[in-house]
Amino acid sequence: MNFPPQLQQKIEKWASSQGISTEQFVLQAIAEKIDTLSQQVTEEHTQQKSKMTNVLPLNQANIYRKEGILVVEAELPENFDINAFIDELREERIQDQIT
């Protein structure tokens, strides 16, 4: 992915401080965002369903490494647009740099 230079430097700095590659850092950031969105959807879904029945919450994202690759198993919200999500992450990072 092409990030603005300042953002790329921050990614490299944080990845290095955690002892992981920049790719792994970005994947973890995406996984965390997906987990947050999934939790929000799950909470909304659970609140709606609990009014009708006693339904247990959906499973949380499962994150693990397989052959050196970070794997994220999670249910995506309905109509999830990965490109819009990546654009949103970029915009958040840019706004963080500005402030």
Summary of the structure (lengths in Angstrom):
residues: 99
radius of gyration: 16.2
end to end distance: 22.9
largest distance: 50.4
contacts: 219
relative contact order: 0.16
helix: 63%
strand: 10%
